[in-house]
Amino acid sequence: MLYERENPHGGDIYRQPVRLDFSVNTNPLGPPPGVIRAVESSAQLLDRYPDPCCRDLVGALAAYEGVPERFILCGCGAAELIFSYCGALRPGKALELAPTFSEYAAALEAFGCQVERYALEEEIGFALTEKFLDTLEQTECEVVFLCSPNNPTGRLTDPGLLAEACEICLRRGLRLFVDECFLELSDGGRSASLADQLERFPGLFLLKAFTKSYAMAGLRLGYCLCGDGALLEAMGRLTQPWNVSVPAQAAGLAALEEGAYLARARTLIGRERPLLAAGLTALGLTVCPSQANYLLLKSPVELAGPLLEQGILIRSCANYHGLGPGWYRAAVRGPEENEELLMALASIL
């Protein structure tokens, strides 16, 4: 729970009335019916403690990801895994992109780590280029944080560049943390995952979550993949044993059966994203290229407040390193919702 501080993320629909939430990047189709049924059925088991080893879920994830069960650790959302990773390693220096997801730095700094940042360039749409490899060759950081697709830019990292980054980190003894939480909803789906590289690179750590892909943000269910069993054991010791609830485990098992649902979502996003981007551009906004289910945009005028007056929430990106006032992130949703957003923006601009 946040105590006496502001919520730095999207999705805060509890402080004010919101009818359309574009501030969170969850699947626009909503939770799959099978997941809802599984959660409803799990209500009969609420008098029981959850399985602290998540045995059924870990077994299903191993089959889904094509990795050994010993490579998997589940958590109460991806954020818990970020914090337990940083707490287990306690690095002195870490390298992240700017802009990128703010919880990496929050977790690192909570454990006394110095965070260095590699600035992405607005002029090339915040793409990560091969120049980054030179930084990897020279950095004195112990761990490197990447996010593909990156949040909030929506940019996928080139697979060849990721492969080279893995090789450099392996050779130099650096740990590489790669956040793949949005990969399932990105162009190409999880075909770009590094899961098949885990055997070769024990210092590679992949972060995954059901949150975005299956619109399960309220249940809090994430997992990670890593070949370093000692690290996963250390992370597990930093969380209480029943951190993944009975409904969350049931929902995860049901979600892994929803391959067709994910394909439908990617089709919807692939159709709607260019339409939304074109509409935003026509209104005079700067829109960055994206391969994910959200768009990063820049406005010459304030948008969040006027939109909220119309019951629409978008994500202000003013608190991201490398961005600032005027930058916003909007999720790609269904056609009717996207059109409502464009009409509301037109009334402001």
C-alpha positions in Angstrom: 0.0 0.0 0.0 1.2 3.5 -0.7 1.5 5.5 2.5 1.4 9.3 2.5 2.7 9.6 -1.0 1.2 10.1 -4.5 0.5 7.2 -6.9 3.1 7.6 -9.6 1.3 5.3 -12.0 -1.8 5.2 -14.1 -5.1 3.5 -13.2 -6.0 5.7 -10.2 -9.7 5.6 -10.8 -10.5 5.7 -7.1 -9.7 9.4 -6.4 -12.1 10.8 -9.0 -14.9 9.6 -11.3 -13.5 8.0 -14.5 -15.6 6.6 -17.3 -12.8 5.8 -19.8 -9.3 4.8 -18.6 -6.5 5.2 -21.1 -3.9 5.4 -18.4 -3.3 1.7 -18.1 -2.1 -0.6 -20.9 -4.2 -3.7 -20.2 -5.7 -5.9 -22.9 -8.6 -3.9 -24.6 -10.7 -7.1 -24.7 -10.9 -7.2 -20.9 -10.4 -10.4 -18.9 -11.1 -13.6 -20.8 -14.4 -15.3 -19.8 -12.4 -18.4 -18.7 -10.4 -16.4 -16.3 -13.6 -14.8 -14.8 -15.1 -18.2 -14.4 -12.0 -19.5 -12.7 -11.9 -16.6 -10.2 -15.6 -17.1 -9.4 -15.1 -20.8 -8.8 -12.1 -20.2 -6.6 -14.3 -18.3 -4.2 -15.3 -21.7 -2.7 -11.7 -22.2 -1.7 -11.2 -18.9 0.2 -11.0 -20.7 3.5 -7.8 -22.3 2.4 -4.3 -21.0 2.2 -2.9 -20.9 -1.4 -0.3 -23.3 -2.5 3.0 -21.5 -1.4 4.9 -23.3 -4.2 2.3 -22.5 -6.9 2.9 -26.1 -8.1 0.1 -26.3 -10.7 0.8 -22.9 -12.1 4.5 -23.4 -12.3 4.0 -26.7 -14.1 1.7 -25.0 -16.6 4.1 -22.0 -17.1 7.0 -24.4 -17.7 5.0 -26.0 -20.5 3.9 -22.7 -21.9 7.3 -21.1 -21.9 9.3 -24.2 -22.8 11.6 -23.9 -19.7 12.3 -26.2 -16.7 10.1 -25.6 -13.7 13.2 -24.7 -11.6 13.6 -21.6 -13.8 10.3 -20.1 -12.6 9.3 -17.9 -9.7 5.8 -16.5 -9.3 4.9 -13.3 -7.5 2.2 -10.9 -6.5 2.5 -8.9 -9.7 5.6 -7.9 -11.6 6.3 -5.1 -9.2 6.9 -7.5 -6.3 9.4 -9.4 -8.4 11.3 -6.3 -9.4 11.7 -5.4 -5.7 12.7 -8.9 -4.6 15.2 -9.1 -7.5 16.8 -5.9 -6.4 16.7 -6.9 -2.8 18.3 -10.3 -3.5 21.1 -8.8 -5.6 21.6 -5.4 -3.9 23.8 -4.1 -6.7 26.0 -1.0 -6.1 25.4 0.4 -9.6 22.7 -0.4 -12.2 22.0 0.9 -15.7 18.6 1.6 -17.1 17.1 3.4 -20.1 15.6 6.9 -20.0 12.6 7.0 -20.4 11.6 3.6 -19.0 9.3 2.1 -16.3 9.9 3.9 -13.0 9.7 0.9 -10.7 13.2 -0.3 -11.6 14.8 2.8 -10.2 12.3 2.9 -7.3 13.3 -0.7 -6.3 17.0 -0.2 -6.9 17.2 3.0 -4.9 15.2 1.4 -2.1 18.1 -1.0 -1.6 20.8 1.7 -1.9 21.8 1.3 -5.5 23.1 4.1 -7.7 21.1 4.3 -10.9 22.8 5.4 -14.1 20.7 6.1 -17.3 21.2 5.7 -21.0 19.3 8.5 -22.7 17.1 7.5 -25.6 16.8 10.1 -28.4 13.5 11.8 -29.1 14.7 12.6 -32.7 14.7 8.8 -33.6 11.5 8.0 -31.7 13.3 6.8 -28.6 14.6 3.7 -30.4 17.4 1.7 -28.8 20.2 1.5 -31.3 23.6 -0.2 -31.6 25.2 2.8 -29.9 23.9 1.2 -26.6 26.3 -1.7 -27.1 29.3 0.7 -26.7 27.9 1.7 -23.4 27.6 -2.0 -22.3 31.2 -2.5 -23.2 32.3 0.3 -21.0 29.8 0.5 -18.1 30.9 -0.2 -14.5 27.3 -1.2 -13.6 26.7 -4.7 -12.3 23.2 -5.1 -13.7 21.4 -3.7 -16.8 17.7 -3.1 -17.0 15.9 -3.3 -20.4 12.2 -3.3 -21.3 11.0 -4.7 -24.6 8.6 -3.2 -25.7 9.7 -0.3 -23.7 7.3 1.5 -21.4 6.2 4.3 -22.1 7.6 4.4 -25.7 6.1 1.1 -27.1 9.3 0.4 -29.0 10.5 -3.2 -29.4 14.2 -3.8 -29.1 15.7 -5.3 -32.3 16.3 -9.1 -31.6 19.8 -8.9 -33.0 20.7 -6.1 -30.7 19.3 -8.0 -27.7 21.3 -11.0 -28.7 24.5 -8.9 -28.9 23.6 -7.3 -25.5 23.3 -10.8 -24.0 26.7 -11.8 -25.4 28.4 -8.7 -24.0 26.8 -9.1 -20.6 27.9 -12.8 -20.5 31.5 -11.9 -21.5 31.7 -9.0 -19.0 29.9 -10.8 -16.1 27.0 -8.3 -16.1 23.5 -9.3 -15.2 20.8 -8.5 -17.7 17.2 -7.9 -16.6 14.7 -7.8 -19.5 11.1 -6.8 -18.9 8.8 -8.7 -21.4 5.5 -7.8 -19.6 4.0 -6.2 -22.8 5.5 -8.7 -25.3 2.4 -10.8 -25.7 0.4 -7.8 -26.9 3.1 -6.4 -29.2 3.6 -7.0 -32.9 4.7 -10.6 -33.3 3.7 -11.6 -29.8 6.1 -13.6 -27.7 8.1 -14.8 -30.7 10.7 -12.2 -29.7 11.1 -13.6 -26.1 14.6 -14.5 -24.9 13.3 -17.5 -23.0 15.2 -19.9 -25.3 18.5 -18.1 -24.2 18.1 -18.8 -20.5 20.2 -22.0 -20.5 23.1 -20.2 -22.1 22.9 -17.0 -20.1 22.5 -17.7 -16.3 22.7 -14.0 -15.7 19.7 -13.3 -17.9 16.4 -12.6 -16.0 13.1 -12.2 -17.8 10.1 -10.5 -16.2 6.6 -11.6 -17.2 3.1 -10.8 -16.0 -0.5 -11.7 -16.6 -1.5 -8.1 -15.7 -1.4 -6.5 -19.2 -1.9 -9.5 -21.5 -5.0 -10.9 -19.8 -6.3 -7.7 -18.2 -5.8 -9.1 -14.7 -4.3 -6.0 -13.0 -6.6 -6.3 -10.0 -5.5 -9.9 -9.2 -1.7 -9.2 -9.1 0.0 -12.1 -10.8 3.5 -12.0 -12.3 6.4 -14.5 -12.8 10.0 -14.5 -13.8 12.3 -16.8 -15.7 15.9 -17.3 -14.8 18.5 -20.1 -14.9 20.1 -18.9 -11.7 18.4 -21.0 -9.0 20.4 -19.3 -6.2 19.0 -15.9 -7.2 15.4 -17.2 -7.4 15.8 -18.8 -4.0 17.1 -15.6 -2.5 14.2 -13.7 -4.1 11.7 -16.2 -2.7 13.1 -15.6 0.8 12.2 -11.9 0.5 8.5 -12.5 0.1 6.0 -14.1 2.4 5.1 -17.7 1.4 1.4 -17.1 0.5 2.0 -14.1 -1.8 0.1 -15.5 -4.8 -3.5 -15.9 -3.8 -5.9 -18.8 -4.6 -7.9 -16.7 -7.1 -4.7 -15.5 -8.7 -3.3 -19.0 -9.2 -6.6 -20.2 -10.6 -6.8 -17.2 -12.9 -3.3 -17.8 -14.2 -4.0 -21.5 -15.0 -7.1 -20.4 -16.9 -5.4 -17.6 -18.8 -2.7 -19.9 -20.2 -5.5 -21.7 -22.1 -6.5 -18.5 -23.9 -4.2 -18.4 -26.9 -7.0 -17.5 -29.3 -7.9 -14.6 -27.0 -4.4 -13.1 -27.3 -4.4 -13.5 -31.0 -7.7 -11.6 -31.2 -6.3 -8.8 -29.0 -3.2 -8.5 -31.2 -5.4 -8.2 -34.3 -7.5 -5.5 -32.7 -4.5 -3.6 -31.5 -2.8 -3.9 -34.9 -5.8 -2.4 -36.5 -6.6 0.3 -34.0 -3.2 1.6 -33.2 -2.4 3.2 -36.6 -5.9 4.7 -36.7 -5.5 6.2 -33.2 -2.0 7.5 -34.0 -3.3 9.1 -37.3 -6.1 10.8 -35.4 -3.7 12.1 -32.7 -1.3 13.4 -35.3 -4.2 15.1 -37.2 -4.9 17.0 -34.0 -1.4 18.4 -34.0 0.1 16.0 -31.4 3.5 14.4 -31.8 3.1 10.6 -31.7 6.1 8.3 -31.3 6.2 5.0 -33.4 5.0 2.0 -31.3 4.8 -1.7 -31.7 2.8 -2.2 -28.5 -0.7 -1.5 -27.2 0.0 2.1 -26.2 1.2 5.3 -27.7 3.6 8.0 -26.3 2.6 11.5 -27.4 3.6 15.1 -26.9 1.2 18.0 -26.6 1.8 21.8 -26.7 -1.0 22.2 -24.1 -2.1 20.5 -20.9 -4.3 17.4 -21.6 -4.7 15.4 -18.4 -6.7 17.9 -16.4 -9.1 18.9 -19.2 -9.6 15.2 -20.2 -10.4 14.3 -16.6 -13.1 16.9 -16.5 -14.7 14.8 -19.3 -14.2 11.6 -17.3 -11.2 10.4 -19.3 -7.9 9.4 -17.7 -4.6 9.3 -19.6 -1.1 8.8 -18.2 1.0 11.9 -17.6 4.6 11.1 -18.3 6.0 14.2 -16.7 7.7 12.0 -14.0 9.6 9.9 -16.5 13.4 10.5 -16.7 14.0 11.8 -20.2 10.5 13.2 -20.7 8.8 15.9 -18.7 5.7 18.1 -18.9 3.7 17.8 -22.2 4.4 14.1 -22.6 1.5 11.6 -22.2 0.8 7.9 -22.8 -2.5 6.6 -24.0 -3.5 2.9 -24.3 -4.9 1.6 -27.6 -8.5 0.4 -26.8 -11.5 -0.5 -28.9 -12.7 1.6 -31.8 -15.6 3.4 -29.9 -13.4 4.2 -27.0 -10.6 5.5 -29.2 -13.0 7.7 -31.1 -14.3 9.1 -27.8 -10.7 10.0 -26.8 -10.1 11.7 -30.2 -13.3 13.7 -29.9 -12.5 14.8 -26.3 -9.0 15.9 -27.4 -10.4 17.8 -30.4 -12.6 19.8 -28.0 -9.5 20.7 -26.0 -7.1 21.4 -28.9 
